[in-house]
Amino acid sequence: MANQAQYQAMFNGDTDQTEVIYSYDNVAGANLENMAGQFIFTGTGGNFIDMSFELFNLLEQESLNNNDVRFDVNVNLNGNIAGGELGINKYPPGSGLYVNDYKVARISEVYLMRAEAFARQSQFQEVADAVQAVRNVRRDTSDGANAYTSLQEAIADIKFERRLELCFEGHRYIDIKRYRNILNEGLERNPEDCEGSIPCNINVSDQRWVFPIPLEELNGNTNMVQNAQWQ
């Protein structure tokens, strides 16, 4: 896995590929050229998507307590912050272009996938070792790991680590969906991230964890049955 300097370089201009298994080779004019532009609006309207206060607090705590490099990689404190919004720094622009390569698969994710596989087999020391390996390279430490005592405890920690390691890479919804029945929790947001009419919670059994089968697919195959949550 990448050390702290390599990790920063990997997301800031693609100048290091140490832990990249494969990536989308993004260039000017490609379909993903404006990838980070999904987060950052460079005019006067603020961010398209801003970081939640909850995630910011977690990254800041890890940075202050453990010298975790992921705060600097993910948080933009120097610009693109308006109206109390928290800017996102992952895949920053270079020379005005958002052409950082999209990291499809990285070694750190494989470690966390390995941890989850071990957790489902109740091999908790192997789980702890895999999770701690990711933490150590992000914190630049060599701390040992303590084994978990239950599947719920192991999955909760894997979920936490995946949130920090893979934020803004498209994993969070699927992670919550996959773990929700093990942990008996759906989406739980901090109140400061859901003011007004924005819902704070999506419970474990909510239909939105399962997508409906499109009508055209049902019409095209009379043997197909709509998912129970959407009937």
Sequence and secondary structure as in RCSB ss.txt:
>XXXX:A:sequence
MANQAQYQAMFNGDTDQTEVIYSYDNVAGANLENMAGQFIFTGTGGNFIDMSFELFNLLEQESLNNNDVRFDVNV
NLNGNIAGGELGINKYPPGSGLYVNDYKVARISEVYLMRAEAFARQSQFQEVADAVQAVRNVRRDTSDGANAYTS
LQEAIADIKFERRLELCFEGHRYIDIKRYRNILNEGLERNPEDCEGSIPCNINVSDQRWVFPIPLEELNGNTNMV
QNAQWQ
>XXXX:A:secstr
   HHHHHHHHSSS   TTEEEEE   TTSTTTTSGGGT   SSS  SS   HHHHHHHHHHHHHH  THHHHHE
E SSS  TT  EE SS  BTTB    EEEEEHHHHHHHHHHHHHTTT HHHHHHHHHHHHHHHHT        SS
HHHHHHHHHHHHHHHSTTTT HHHHHHHHHHHHT  EE  GGGS TTS SEE TT GGGS    HHHHHH TT  
  GGG 
